[in-house]
Amino acid sequence: MVLLENDSFLTELTQLFQKCRTSGSVVITLKKYDGRTKPAPRKGHTESFEPADNKCLIRASDGKKKISTVVSTKEVIKFQMAYSNLLRAHMDGLKKKDKKSKSKKTKATQ
Amino acid sequence: MPYYQTWEEFARAAEKLYLTDPMKVRVVLKYRHCDGNLCVKVTDNAACLQYKTDQAQDVKKIEKLHGKLMRLMVSKETHSGSMEMD
């Protein structure tokens, strides 16, 4: 799992989308993150760690390659804008709903 | 694991689930360009809410929900166990 900076993550995510255009899926996971870098201590040890409250973890994968990034409050505005644009730009293979069917398959000529 | 039929219900349930326990909830988004569909899942490992779509109009809604939850996650919680003194 590669942990990247926000910008690198967005670049890599773009590449993931481009790679998966012909086959495969892109899976993106979003989770709140409290900044812990060590696994939870077993009983007996006191947790000497201050949980941070202002971060989230974003992971992406195409099934083979895995990337991730941590976004905090300061970066979220910029990241969210770029991220939204990215999603909207790449998730364009879905059906568009129009009342007048323009597709060639459904020709209503009799 | 139920797939919601309407986006409205899914979005409301997802936000509600997140607010009950922010640390436990994760949002998973799966996009398949070759099949032309998009699945969203919100779970806290006990409850699981899913929404599936192949409509372009839902992309914007899903992306907005993603952004909303992202902002909720990075904002400091004012209720539930805050250490700051007002």
N, CA and C atoms of all chains as a GROMACS GRO file, in nm:
protein
  588
    1MET      N    1   0.087  -0.120   0.000
    1MET     CA    2   0.000   0.000   0.000
    1MET      C    3   0.090   0.123   0.000
    2VAL      N    4   0.072   0.203  -0.099
    2VAL     CA    5   0.159   0.321  -0.110
    2VAL      C    6   0.089   0.442  -0.052
    3LEU      N    7   0.151   0.507   0.045
    3LEU     CA    8   0.094   0.629   0.102
    3LEU      C    9   0.155   0.748   0.030
    4LEU      N   10   0.068   0.830  -0.029
    4LEU     CA   11   0.116   0.941  -0.112
    4LEU      C   12   0.070   1.074  -0.057
    5GLU      N   13   0.130   1.180  -0.110
    5GLU     CA   14   0.081   1.315  -0.085
    5GLU      C   15  -0.048   1.334  -0.163
    6ASN      N   16  -0.128   1.430  -0.120
    6ASN     CA   17  -0.258   1.452  -0.185
    6ASN      C   18  -0.247   1.467  -0.336
    7ASP      N   19  -0.152   1.548  -0.382
    7ASP     CA   20  -0.140   1.572  -0.526
    7ASP      C   21  -0.099   1.447  -0.601
    8SER      N   22   0.000   1.376  -0.547
    8SER     CA   23   0.043   1.253  -0.613
    8SER      C   24  -0.069   1.152  -0.616
    9PHE      N   25  -0.146   1.148  -0.507
    9PHE     CA   26  -0.258   1.055  -0.501
    9PHE      C   27  -0.356   1.083  -0.612
   10LEU      N   28  -0.387   1.211  -0.633
   10LEU     CA   29  -0.483   1.246  -0.737
   10LEU      C   30  -0.430   1.208  -0.875
   11THR      N   31  -0.300   1.228  -0.896
   11THR     CA   32  -0.240   1.191  -1.024
   11THR      C   33  -0.250   1.040  -1.045
   12GLU      N   34  -0.214   0.965  -0.942
   12GLU     CA   35  -0.219   0.819  -0.953
   12GLU      C   36  -0.362   0.771  -0.971
   13LEU      N   37  -0.456   0.837  -0.905
   13LEU     CA   38  -0.596   0.798  -0.918
   13LEU      C   39  -0.645   0.819  -1.060
   14THR      N   40  -0.602   0.928  -1.121
   14THR     CA   41  -0.636   0.952  -1.261
   14THR      C   42  -0.585   0.837  -1.347
   15GLN      N   43  -0.462   0.796  -1.320
   15GLN     CA   44  -0.405   0.686  -1.399
   15GLN      C   45  -0.482   0.556  -1.377
   16LEU      N   46  -0.526   0.533  -1.255
   16LEU     CA   47  -0.605   0.413  -1.226
   16LEU      C   48  -0.733   0.413  -1.309
   17PHE      N   49  -0.801   0.526  -1.312
   17PHE     CA   50  -0.923   0.536  -1.389
   17PHE      C   51  -0.896   0.510  -1.536
   18GLN      N   52  -0.788   0.566  -1.586
   18GLN     CA   53  -0.758   0.549  -1.728
   18GLN      C   54  -0.724   0.404  -1.760
   19LYS      N   55  -0.654   0.341  -1.668
   19LYS     CA   56  -0.618   0.201  -1.692
   19LYS      C   57  -0.741   0.111  -1.696
   20CYS      N   58  -0.842   0.145  -1.614
   20CYS     CA   59  -0.956   0.055  -1.600
   20CYS      C   60  -1.069   0.084  -1.696
   21ARG      N   61  -1.043   0.161  -1.800
   21ARG     CA   62  -1.152   0.195  -1.890
   21ARG      C   63  -1.200   0.075  -1.971
   22THR      N   64  -1.113  -0.016  -2.001
   22THR     CA   65  -1.155  -0.129  -2.084
   22THR      C   66  -1.199  -0.248  -2.000
   23SER      N   67  -1.143  -0.263  -1.881
   23SER     CA   68  -1.187  -0.374  -1.797
   23SER      C   69  -1.150  -0.344  -1.653
   24GLY      N   70  -1.216  -0.406  -1.562
   24GLY     CA   71  -1.180  -0.392  -1.422
   24GLY      C   72  -1.254  -0.279  -1.353
   25SER      N   73  -1.238  -0.273  -1.221
   25SER     CA   74  -1.308  -0.170  -1.145
   25SER      C   75  -1.210  -0.088  -1.063
   26VAL      N   76  -1.252   0.033  -1.033
   26VAL     CA   77  -1.174   0.118  -0.943
   26VAL      C   78  -1.251   0.124  -0.813
   27VAL      N   79  -1.185   0.088  -0.702
   27VAL     CA   80  -1.252   0.090  -0.572
   27VAL      C   81  -1.190   0.200  -0.488
   28ILE      N   82  -1.274   0.288  -0.438
   28ILE     CA   83  -1.225   0.398  -0.354
   28ILE      C   84  -1.288   0.384  -0.217
   29THR      N   85  -1.206   0.394  -0.112
   29THR     CA   86  -1.257   0.382   0.023
   29THR      C   87  -1.224   0.509   0.100
   30LEU      N   88  -1.320   0.552   0.181
   30LEU     CA   89  -1.304   0.676   0.257
   30LEU      C   90  -1.333   0.645   0.404
   31LYS      N   91  -1.242   0.685   0.491
   31LYS     CA   92  -1.263   0.652   0.633
   31LYS      C   93  -1.202   0.759   0.721
   32LYS      N   94  -1.265   0.782   0.834
   32LYS     CA   95  -1.209   0.879   0.928
   32LYS      C   96  -1.082   0.819   0.990
   33TYR      N   97  -0.984   0.904   1.009
   33TYR     CA   98  -0.853   0.856   1.054
   33TYR      C   99  -0.809   0.935   1.175
   34ASP      N  100  -0.759   0.863   1.277
   34ASP     CA  101  -0.720   0.938   1.396
   34ASP      C  102  -0.568   0.949   1.410
   35GLY      N  103  -0.496   0.920   1.307
   35GLY     CA  104  -0.352   0.947   1.306
   35GLY      C  105  -0.266   0.842   1.370
   36ARG      N  106  -0.323   0.728   1.404
   36ARG     CA  107  -0.238   0.631   1.472
   36ARG      C  108  -0.146   0.562   1.372
   37THR      N  109  -0.020   0.545   1.410
   37THR     CA  110   0.074   0.478   1.321
   37THR      C  111   0.116   0.343   1.378
   38LYS      N  112   0.079   0.317   1.501
   38LYS     CA  113   0.114   0.186   1.560
   38LYS      C  114  -0.015   0.109   1.585
   39PRO      N  115  -0.009  -0.022   1.580
   39PRO     CA  116  -0.130  -0.101   1.607
   39PRO      C  117  -0.176  -0.081   1.751
   40ALA      N  118  -0.303  -0.107   1.775
   40ALA     CA  119  -0.361  -0.087   1.907
   40ALA      C  120  -0.289  -0.173   2.009
   41PRO      N  121  -0.252  -0.117   2.124
   41PRO     CA  122  -0.173  -0.192   2.221
   41PRO      C  123  -0.254  -0.302   2.287
   42ARG      N  124  -0.188  -0.413   2.317
   42ARG     CA  125  -0.254  -0.522   2.387
   42ARG      C  126  -0.279  -0.480   2.530
   43LYS      N  127  -0.362  -0.554   2.599
   43LYS     CA  128  -0.398  -0.512   2.735
   43LYS      C  129  -0.273  -0.510   2.822
   44GLY      N  130  -0.270  -0.419   2.915
   44GLY     CA  131  -0.152  -0.404   3.000
   44GLY      C  132  -0.077  -0.277   2.967
   45HIS      N  133  -0.074  -0.244   2.839
   45HIS     CA  134  -0.008  -0.120   2.799
   45HIS      C  135  -0.110  -0.008   2.795
   46THR      N  136  -0.070   0.107   2.845
   46THR     CA  137  -0.160   0.222   2.832
   46THR      C  138  -0.132   0.289   2.699
   47GLU      N  139  -0.236   0.339   2.640
   47GLU     CA  140  -0.218   0.401   2.510
   47GLU      C  141  -0.158   0.538   2.527
   48SER      N  142  -0.033   0.553   2.487
   48SER     CA  143   0.035   0.681   2.505
   48SER      C  144   0.023   0.764   2.379
   49PHE      N  145  -0.097   0.773   2.327
   49PHE     CA  146  -0.112   0.831   2.194
   49PHE      C  147  -0.237   0.918   2.190
   50GLU      N  148  -0.220   1.038   2.137
   50GLU     CA  149  -0.330   1.134   2.129
   50GLU      C  150  -0.404   1.117   1.998
   51PRO      N  151  -0.528   1.076   2.000
   51PRO     CA  152  -0.598   1.062   1.872
   51PRO      C  153  -0.626   1.198   1.810
   52ALA      N  154  -0.587   1.215   1.685
   52ALA     CA  155  -0.617   1.338   1.613
   52ALA      C  156  -0.757   1.328   1.557
   53ASP      N  157  -0.824   1.442   1.546
   53ASP     CA  158  -0.964   1.435   1.510
   53ASP      C  159  -0.994   1.489   1.371
   54ASN      N  160  -0.892   1.537   1.304
   54ASN     CA  161  -0.922   1.614   1.183
   54ASN      C  162  -0.862   1.554   1.057
   55LYS      N  163  -0.857   1.421   1.050
   55LYS     CA  164  -0.799   1.361   0.931
   55LYS      C  165  -0.889   1.251   0.878
   56CYS      N  166  -0.874   1.227   0.746
   56CYS     CA  167  -0.943   1.112   0.691
   56CYS      C  168  -0.848   1.041   0.594
   57LEU      N  169  -0.874   0.914   0.578
   57LEU     CA  170  -0.789   0.831   0.495
   57LEU      C  171  -0.866   0.796   0.368
   58ILE      N  172  -0.800   0.811   0.255
   58ILE     CA  173  -0.863   0.777   0.128
   58ILE      C  174  -0.776   0.673   0.061
   59ARG      N  175  -0.837   0.561   0.024
   59ARG     CA  176  -0.762   0.456  -0.042
   59ARG      C  177  -0.823   0.432  -0.180
   60ALA      N  178  -0.738   0.389  -0.274
   60ALA     CA  179  -0.792   0.356  -0.405
   60ALA      C  180  -0.717   0.236  -0.459
   61SER      N  181  -0.787   0.155  -0.538
   61SER     CA  182  -0.722   0.037  -0.591
   61SER      C  183  -0.791  -0.006  -0.720
   62ASP      N  184  -0.713  -0.071  -0.807
   62ASP     CA  185  -0.775  -0.126  -0.927
   62ASP      C  186  -0.772  -0.278  -0.919
   63GLY      N  187  -0.749  -0.329  -0.799
   63GLY     CA  188  -0.743  -0.473  -0.782
   63GLY      C  189  -0.599  -0.520  -0.769
   64LYS      N  190  -0.508  -0.447  -0.833
   64LYS     CA  191  -0.367  -0.486  -0.824
   64LYS      C  192  -0.288  -0.378  -0.751
   65LYS      N  193  -0.300  -0.256  -0.804
   65LYS     CA  194  -0.223  -0.146  -0.746
   65LYS      C  195  -0.305  -0.079  -0.636
   66LYS      N  196  -0.239  -0.048  -0.527
   66LYS     CA  197  -0.308   0.018  -0.417
   66LYS      C  198  -0.239   0.150  -0.385
   67ILE      N  199  -0.319   0.254  -0.367
   67ILE     CA  200  -0.263   0.383  -0.327
   67ILE      C  201  -0.348   0.441  -0.215
   68SER      N  202  -0.290   0.531  -0.138
   68SER     CA  203  -0.368   0.593  -0.032
   68SER      C  204  -0.313   0.730   0.000
   69THR      N  205  -0.394   0.809   0.067
   69THR     CA  206  -0.350   0.940   0.112
   69THR      C  207  -0.428   0.980   0.236
   70VAL      N  208  -0.369   1.070   0.314
   70VAL     CA  209  -0.437   1.122   0.432
   70VAL      C  210  -0.471   1.267   0.405
   71VAL      N  211  -0.595   1.305   0.431
   71VAL     CA  212  -0.637   1.443   0.411
   71VAL      C  213  -0.672   1.502   0.546
   72SER      N  214  -0.621   1.621   0.573
   72SER     CA  215  -0.658   1.686   0.698
   72SER      C  216  -0.735   1.814   0.668
   73THR      N  217  -0.780   1.879   0.775
   73THR     CA  218  -0.868   1.995   0.757
   73THR      C  219  -0.810   2.099   0.664
   74LYS      N  220  -0.680   2.123   0.676
   74LYS     CA  221  -0.620   2.230   0.596
   74LYS      C  222  -0.623   2.198   0.447
   75GLU      N  223  -0.615   2.068   0.417
   75GLU     CA  224  -0.605   2.030   0.275
   75GLU      C  225  -0.739   1.996   0.214
   76VAL      N  226  -0.840   1.978   0.299
   76VAL     CA  227  -0.964   1.919   0.248
   76VAL      C  228  -1.031   2.003   0.140
   77ILE      N  229  -1.027   2.134   0.155
   77ILE     CA  230  -1.098   2.217   0.057
   77ILE      C  231  -1.038   2.198  -0.081
   78LYS      N  232  -0.906   2.211  -0.087
   78LYS     CA  233  -0.838   2.198  -0.216
   78LYS      C  234  -0.852   2.056  -0.270
   79PHE      N  235  -0.831   1.961  -0.183
   79PHE     CA  236  -0.838   1.821  -0.225
   79PHE      C  237  -0.977   1.785  -0.273
   80GLN      N  238  -1.078   1.829  -0.199
   80GLN     CA  239  -1.214   1.791  -0.234
   80GLN      C  240  -1.256   1.844  -0.369
   81MET      N  241  -1.211   1.965  -0.402
   81MET     CA  242  -1.244   2.024  -0.532
   81MET      C  243  -1.182   1.942  -0.644
   82ALA      N  244  -1.053   1.914  -0.629
   82ALA     CA  245  -0.983   1.837  -0.733
   82ALA      C  246  -1.040   1.696  -0.742
   83TYR      N  247  -1.071   1.638  -0.628
   83TYR     CA  248  -1.124   1.503  -0.622
   83TYR      C  249  -1.260   1.494  -0.689
   84SER      N  250  -1.347   1.592  -0.660
   84SER     CA  251  -1.480   1.593  -0.723
   84SER      C  252  -1.469   1.605  -0.873
   85ASN      N  253  -1.381   1.695  -0.919
   85ASN     CA  254  -1.363   1.711  -1.064
   85ASN      C  255  -1.316   1.581  -1.127
   86LEU      N  256  -1.225   1.516  -1.057
   86LEU     CA  257  -1.172   1.391  -1.108
   86LEU      C  258  -1.280   1.286  -1.121
   87LEU      N  259  -1.360   1.270  -1.018
   87LEU     CA  260  -1.466   1.170  -1.021
   87LEU      C  261  -1.564   1.199  -1.134
   88ARG      N  262  -1.604   1.325  -1.143
   88ARG     CA  263  -1.702   1.360  -1.245
   88ARG      C  264  -1.645   1.343  -1.385
   89ALA      N  265  -1.518   1.373  -1.400
   89ALA     CA  266  -1.458   1.361  -1.533
   89ALA      C  267  -1.445   1.216  -1.576
   90HIS      N  268  -1.414   1.128  -1.481
   90HIS     CA  269  -1.386   0.990  -1.520
   90HIS      C  270  -1.504   0.898  -1.512
   91MET      N  271  -1.603   0.930  -1.429
   91MET     CA  272  -1.717   0.839  -1.420
   91MET      C  273  -1.820   0.879  -1.522
   92ASP      N  274  -1.779   0.875  -1.648
   92ASP     CA  275  -1.867   0.925  -1.752
   92ASP      C  276  -1.921   0.812  -1.838
   93GLY      N  277  -1.899   0.687  -1.798
   93GLY     CA  278  -1.945   0.576  -1.879
   93GLY      C  279  -2.086   0.534  -1.847
   94LEU      N  280  -2.152   0.611  -1.764
   94LEU     CA  281  -2.286   0.571  -1.721
   94LEU      C  282  -2.392   0.622  -1.817
   95LYS      N  283  -2.510   0.563  -1.807
   95LYS     CA  284  -2.618   0.598  -1.900
   95LYS      C  285  -2.669   0.737  -1.868
   96LYS      N  286  -2.693   0.811  -1.975
   96LYS     CA  287  -2.753   0.941  -1.956
   96LYS      C  288  -2.902   0.928  -1.980
   97LYS      N  289  -2.979   0.984  -1.888
   97LYS     CA  290  -3.123   0.969  -1.898
   97LYS      C  291  -3.179   1.082  -1.981
   98ASP      N  292  -3.224   1.052  -2.104
   98ASP     CA  293  -3.299   1.155  -2.175
   98ASP      C  294  -3.430   1.097  -2.224
   99LYS      N  295  -3.529   1.180  -2.223
   99LYS     CA  296  -3.663   1.134  -2.258
   99LYS      C  297  -3.670   1.094  -2.404
  100LYS      N  298  -3.603   1.172  -2.487
  100LYS     CA  299  -3.599   1.136  -2.628
  100LYS      C  300  -3.480   1.044  -2.648
  101SER      N  301  -3.508   0.920  -2.675
  101SER     CA  302  -3.399   0.823  -2.686
  101SER      C  303  -3.324   0.847  -2.815
  102LYS      N  304  -3.195   0.879  -2.802
  102LYS     CA  305  -3.117   0.908  -2.922
  102LYS      C  306  -3.036   0.787  -2.968
  103SER      N  307  -3.043   0.678  -2.893
  103SER     CA  308  -2.957   0.565  -2.926
  103SER      C  309  -3.006   0.497  -3.053
  104LYS      N  310  -2.913   0.443  -3.127
  104LYS     CA  311  -2.945   0.387  -3.259
  104LYS      C  312  -3.026   0.259  -3.246
  105LYS      N  313  -3.010   0.192  -3.132
  105LYS     CA  314  -3.077   0.062  -3.117
  105LYS      C  315  -3.228   0.077  -3.115
  106THR      N  316  -3.273   0.182  -3.044
  106THR     CA  317  -3.419   0.196  -3.032
  106THR      C  318  -3.470   0.294  -3.136
  107LYS      N  319  -3.487   0.246  -3.256
  107LYS     CA  320  -3.539   0.333  -3.361
  107LYS      C  321  -3.688   0.312  -3.368
  108ALA      N  322  -3.762   0.414  -3.338
  108ALA     CA  323  -3.908   0.398  -3.333
  108ALA      C  324  -3.970   0.432  -3.466
  109THR      N  325  -3.910   0.386  -3.573
  109THR     CA  326  -3.969   0.414  -3.704
  109THR      C  327  -4.041   0.290  -3.754
  110GLN      N  328  -4.162   0.309  -3.793
  110GLN     CA  329  -4.239   0.193  -3.840
  110GLN      C  330  -4.289   0.218  -3.982
  111MET      N  331  -2.790  -0.796   0.265
  111MET     CA  332  -2.740  -0.658   0.250
  111MET      C  333  -2.827  -0.583   0.151
  112PRO      N  334  -2.904  -0.491   0.198
  112PRO     CA  335  -3.006  -0.430   0.113
  112PRO      C  336  -2.949  -0.322   0.022
  113TYR      N  337  -2.995  -0.323  -0.102
  113TYR     CA  338  -2.966  -0.215  -0.195
  113TYR      C  339  -3.083  -0.117  -0.188
  114TYR      N  340  -3.051   0.008  -0.162
  114TYR     CA  341  -3.157   0.108  -0.155
  114TYR      C  342  -3.208   0.142  -0.295
  115GLN      N  343  -3.338   0.167  -0.302
  115GLN     CA  344  -3.398   0.197  -0.432
  115GLN      C  345  -3.390   0.345  -0.465
  116THR      N  346  -3.392   0.429  -0.361
  116THR     CA  347  -3.386   0.572  -0.389
  116THR      C  348  -3.261   0.632  -0.327
  117TRP      N  349  -3.206   0.728  -0.399
  117TRP     CA  350  -3.085   0.794  -0.351
  117TRP      C  351  -3.111   0.868  -0.221
  118GLU      N  352  -3.229   0.932  -0.214
  118GLU     CA  353  -3.261   1.014  -0.096
  118GLU      C  354  -3.253   0.932   0.032
  119GLU      N  355  -3.317   0.815   0.029
  119GLU     CA  356  -3.316   0.730   0.149
  119GLU      C  357  -3.175   0.686   0.182
  120PHE      N  358  -3.101   0.647   0.078
  120PHE     CA  359  -2.965   0.600   0.101
  120PHE      C  360  -2.880   0.710   0.164
  121ALA      N  361  -2.887   0.830   0.108
  121ALA     CA  362  -2.805   0.940   0.157
  121ALA      C  363  -2.837   0.972   0.303
  122ARG      N  364  -2.966   0.972   0.333
  122ARG     CA  365  -3.006   1.003   0.471
  122ARG      C  366  -2.957   0.895   0.567
  123ALA      N  367  -2.976   0.769   0.527
  123ALA     CA  368  -2.935   0.659   0.614
  123ALA      C  369  -2.783   0.657   0.631
  124ALA      N  370  -2.712   0.689   0.524
  124ALA     CA  371  -2.565   0.689   0.529
  124ALA      C  372  -2.513   0.794   0.626
  125GLU      N  373  -2.571   0.914   0.616
  125GLU     CA  374  -2.524   1.020   0.704
  125GLU      C  375  -2.556   0.988   0.849
  126LYS      N  376  -2.676   0.931   0.869
  126LYS     CA  377  -2.718   0.896   1.004
  126LYS      C  378  -2.623   0.791   1.062
  127LEU      N  379  -2.591   0.690   0.982
  127LEU     CA  380  -2.502   0.584   1.029
  127LEU      C  381  -2.365   0.640   1.064
  128TYR      N  382  -2.317   0.732   0.980
  128TYR     CA  383  -2.186   0.791   1.007
  128TYR      C  384  -2.188   0.867   1.139
  129LEU      N  385  -2.295   0.942   1.164
  129LEU     CA  386  -2.298   1.024   1.284
  129LEU      C  387  -2.309   0.941   1.411
  130THR      N  388  -2.359   0.819   1.402
  130THR     CA  389  -2.367   0.738   1.524
  130THR      C  390  -2.228   0.696   1.570
  131ASP      N  391  -2.136   0.669   1.476
  131ASP     CA  392  -1.999   0.634   1.515
  131ASP      C  393  -1.901   0.665   1.403
  132PRO      N  394  -1.853   0.788   1.396
  132PRO     CA  395  -1.767   0.828   1.285
  132PRO      C  396  -1.643   0.740   1.267
  133MET      N  397  -1.584   0.695   1.377
  133MET     CA  398  -1.459   0.620   1.360
  133MET      C  399  -1.482   0.484   1.299
  134LYS      N  400  -1.601   0.429   1.317
  134LYS     CA  401  -1.623   0.294   1.267
  134LYS      C  402  -1.668   0.289   1.122
  135VAL      N  403  -1.730   0.396   1.076
  135VAL     CA  404  -1.794   0.391   0.945
  135VAL      C  405  -1.694   0.414   0.832
  136ARG      N  406  -1.705   0.335   0.725
  136ARG     CA  407  -1.626   0.358   0.605
  136ARG      C  408  -1.720   0.361   0.484
  137VAL      N  409  -1.675   0.435   0.384
  137VAL     CA  410  -1.752   0.451   0.261
  137VAL      C  411  -1.673   0.388   0.148
  138VAL      N  412  -1.735   0.298   0.075
  138VAL     CA  413  -1.665   0.231  -0.034
  138VAL      C  414  -1.736   0.262  -0.165
  139LEU      N  415  -1.658   0.298  -0.265
  139LEU     CA  416  -1.714   0.336  -0.394
  139LEU      C  417  -1.649   0.248  -0.501
  140LYS      N  418  -1.731   0.177  -0.578
  140LYS     CA  419  -1.673   0.090  -0.682
  140LYS      C  420  -1.726   0.131  -0.818
  141TYR      N  421  -1.636   0.164  -0.906
  141TYR     CA  422  -1.676   0.210  -1.039
  141TYR      C  423  -1.626   0.113  -1.145
  142ARG      N  424  -1.717   0.069  -1.233
  142ARG     CA  425  -1.676  -0.019  -1.342
  142ARG      C  426  -1.712   0.048  -1.474
  143HIS      N  427  -1.613   0.098  -1.542
  143HIS     CA  428  -1.638   0.167  -1.667
  143HIS      C  429  -1.684   0.069  -1.774
  144CYS      N  430  -1.626  -0.051  -1.775
  144CYS     CA  431  -1.660  -0.149  -1.878
  144CYS      C  432  -1.805  -0.194  -1.866
  145ASP      N  433  -1.857  -0.200  -1.742
  145ASP     CA  434  -1.997  -0.238  -1.724
  145ASP      C  435  -2.088  -0.116  -1.716
  146GLY      N  436  -2.027  -0.002  -1.698
  146GLY     CA  437  -2.105   0.120  -1.688
  146GLY      C  438  -2.190   0.128  -1.563
  147ASN      N  439  -2.133   0.091  -1.447
  147ASN     CA  440  -2.211   0.109  -1.325
  147ASN      C  441  -2.124   0.150  -1.208
  148LEU      N  442  -2.192   0.193  -1.104
  148LEU     CA  443  -2.128   0.252  -0.987
  148LEU      C  444  -2.200   0.201  -0.863
  149CYS      N  445  -2.123   0.148  -0.766
  149CYS     CA  446  -2.184   0.098  -0.642
  149CYS      C  447  -2.127   0.176  -0.525
  150VAL      N  448  -2.213   0.215  -0.432
  150VAL     CA  449  -2.167   0.281  -0.312
  150VAL      C  450  -2.208   0.196  -0.192
  151LYS      N  451  -2.116   0.184  -0.096
  151LYS     CA  452  -2.150   0.109   0.026
  151LYS      C  453  -2.106   0.191   0.146
  152VAL      N  454  -2.192   0.197   0.247
  152VAL     CA  455  -2.155   0.265   0.371
  152VAL      C  456  -2.178   0.164   0.482
  153THR      N  457  -2.074   0.134   0.560
  153THR     CA  458  -2.088   0.030   0.660
  153THR      C  459  -2.009   0.062   0.785
  154ASP      N  460  -2.058   0.008   0.898
  154ASP     CA  461  -1.980   0.018   1.022
  154ASP      C  462  -1.948  -0.122   1.070
  155ASN      N  463  -1.944  -0.213   0.977
  155ASN     CA  464  -1.918  -0.355   1.003
  155ASN      C  465  -2.030  -0.425   1.078
  156ALA      N  466  -2.139  -0.356   1.102
  156ALA     CA  467  -2.257  -0.421   1.158
  156ALA      C  468  -2.373  -0.399   1.063
  157ALA      N  469  -2.397  -0.273   1.033
  157ALA     CA  470  -2.500  -0.238   0.935
  157ALA      C  471  -2.432  -0.207   0.803
  158CYS      N  472  -2.502  -0.237   0.694
  158CYS     CA  473  -2.443  -0.215   0.563
  158CYS      C  474  -2.549  -0.156   0.471
  159LEU      N  475  -2.520  -0.039   0.418
  159LEU     CA  476  -2.614   0.026   0.328
  159LEU      C  477  -2.552   0.031   0.189
  160GLN      N  478  -2.627  -0.007   0.088
  160GLN     CA  479  -2.569  -0.008  -0.046
  160GLN      C  480  -2.661   0.060  -0.145
  161TYR      N  481  -2.598   0.120  -0.247
  161TYR     CA  482  -2.672   0.182  -0.355
  161TYR      C  483  -2.599   0.155  -0.485
  162LYS      N  484  -2.673   0.114  -0.585
  162LYS     CA  485  -2.612   0.080  -0.713
  162LYS      C  486  -2.677   0.164  -0.821
  163THR      N  487  -2.601   0.208  -0.919
  163THR     CA  488  -2.662   0.286  -1.025
  163THR      C  489  -2.585   0.272  -1.156
  164ASP      N  490  -2.657   0.298  -1.265
  164ASP     CA  491  -2.589   0.305  -1.395
  164ASP      C  492  -2.626   0.437  -1.463
  165GLN      N  493  -2.675   0.530  -1.384
  165GLN     CA  494  -2.720   0.658  -1.438
  165GLN      C  495  -2.617   0.768  -1.415
  166ALA      N  496  -2.592   0.844  -1.521
  166ALA     CA  497  -2.493   0.951  -1.511
  166ALA      C  498  -2.534   1.057  -1.410
  167GLN      N  499  -2.665   1.078  -1.395
  167GLN     CA  500  -2.711   1.182  -1.303
  167GLN      C  501  -2.678   1.151  -1.158
  168ASP      N  502  -2.655   1.022  -1.126
  168ASP     CA  503  -2.624   0.984  -0.988
  168ASP      C  504  -2.478   1.010  -0.952
  169VAL      N  505  -2.393   1.023  -1.053
  169VAL     CA  506  -2.250   1.046  -1.025
  169VAL      C  507  -2.232   1.172  -0.943
  170LYS      N  508  -2.304   1.277  -0.983
  170LYS     CA  509  -2.290   1.405  -0.912
  170LYS      C  510  -2.338   1.390  -0.767
  171LYS      N  511  -2.449   1.318  -0.750
  171LYS     CA  512  -2.504   1.302  -0.614
  171LYS      C  513  -2.406   1.222  -0.528
  172ILE      N  514  -2.351   1.118  -0.585
  172ILE     CA  515  -2.258   1.034  -0.510
  172ILE      C  516  -2.132   1.112  -0.475
  173GLU      N  517  -2.085   1.189  -0.571
  173GLU     CA  518  -1.964   1.268  -0.547
  173GLU      C  519  -1.989   1.374  -0.441
  174LYS      N  520  -2.109   1.429  -0.438
  174LYS     CA  521  -2.141   1.529  -0.337
  174LYS      C  522  -2.147   1.467  -0.198
  175LEU      N  523  -2.205   1.348  -0.190
  175LEU     CA  524  -2.212   1.279  -0.061
  175LEU      C  525  -2.073   1.246  -0.011
  176HIS      N  526  -1.989   1.201  -0.103
  176HIS     CA  527  -1.850   1.172  -0.069
  176HIS      C  528  -1.783   1.293  -0.007
  177GLY      N  529  -1.800   1.406  -0.075
  177GLY     CA  530  -1.739   1.530  -0.028
  177GLY      C  531  -1.792   1.571   0.108
  178LYS      N  532  -1.922   1.552   0.125
  178LYS     CA  533  -1.985   1.590   0.251
  178LYS      C  534  -1.929   1.507   0.366
  179LEU      N  535  -1.920   1.375   0.344
  179LEU     CA  536  -1.868   1.288   0.449
  179LEU      C  537  -1.721   1.315   0.475
  180MET      N  538  -1.649   1.347   0.368
  180MET     CA  539  -1.506   1.379   0.384
  180MET      C  540  -1.490   1.500   0.475
  181ARG      N  541  -1.572   1.602   0.451
  181ARG     CA  542  -1.564   1.722   0.532
  181ARG      C  543  -1.606   1.695   0.676
  182LEU      N  544  -1.704   1.608   0.694
  182LEU     CA  545  -1.745   1.572   0.830
  182LEU      C  546  -1.630   1.504   0.903
  183MET      N  547  -1.558   1.419   0.828
  183MET     CA  548  -1.450   1.345   0.892
  183MET      C  549  -1.335   1.434   0.936
  184VAL      N  550  -1.306   1.539   0.858
  184VAL     CA  551  -1.192   1.622   0.896
  184VAL      C  552  -1.230   1.736   0.989
  185SER      N  553  -1.358   1.756   1.010
  185SER     CA  554  -1.394   1.866   1.100
  185SER      C  555  -1.388   1.817   1.242
  186LYS      N  556  -1.346   1.903   1.331
  186LYS     CA  557  -1.338   1.863   1.471
  186LYS      C  558  -1.480   1.851   1.525
  187GLU      N  559  -1.505   1.738   1.588
  187GLU     CA  560  -1.638   1.715   1.644
  187GLU      C  561  -1.658   1.807   1.762
  188THR      N  562  -1.766   1.878   1.764
  188THR     CA  563  -1.792   1.965   1.880
  188THR      C  564  -1.871   1.889   1.986
  189HIS      N  565  -1.948   1.787   1.941
  189HIS     CA  566  -2.014   1.704   2.041
  189HIS      C  567  -1.933   1.575   2.051
  190SER      N  568  -1.973   1.485   2.128
  190SER     CA  569  -1.911   1.354   2.149
  190SER      C  570  -1.761   1.358   2.180
  191GLY      N  571  -1.730   1.383   2.305
  191GLY     CA  572  -1.595   1.360   2.356
  191GLY      C  573  -1.489   1.460   2.309
  192SER      N  574  -1.524   1.584   2.308
  192SER     CA  575  -1.423   1.684   2.269
  192SER      C  576  -1.341   1.724   2.392
  193MET      N  577  -1.210   1.744   2.369
  193MET     CA  578  -1.125   1.775   2.482
  193MET      C  579  -1.107   1.924   2.501
  194GLU      N  580  -1.162   2.001   2.409
  194GLU     CA  581  -1.139   2.146   2.418
  194GLU      C  582  -1.238   2.209   2.510
  195MET      N  583  -1.190   2.308   2.580
  195MET     CA  584  -1.281   2.378   2.670
  195MET      C  585  -1.339   2.498   2.600
  196ASP      N  586  -1.467   2.514   2.609
  196ASP     CA  587  -1.530   2.629   2.543
  196ASP      C  588  -1.523   2.753   2.631
   0.00000   0.00000   0.00000
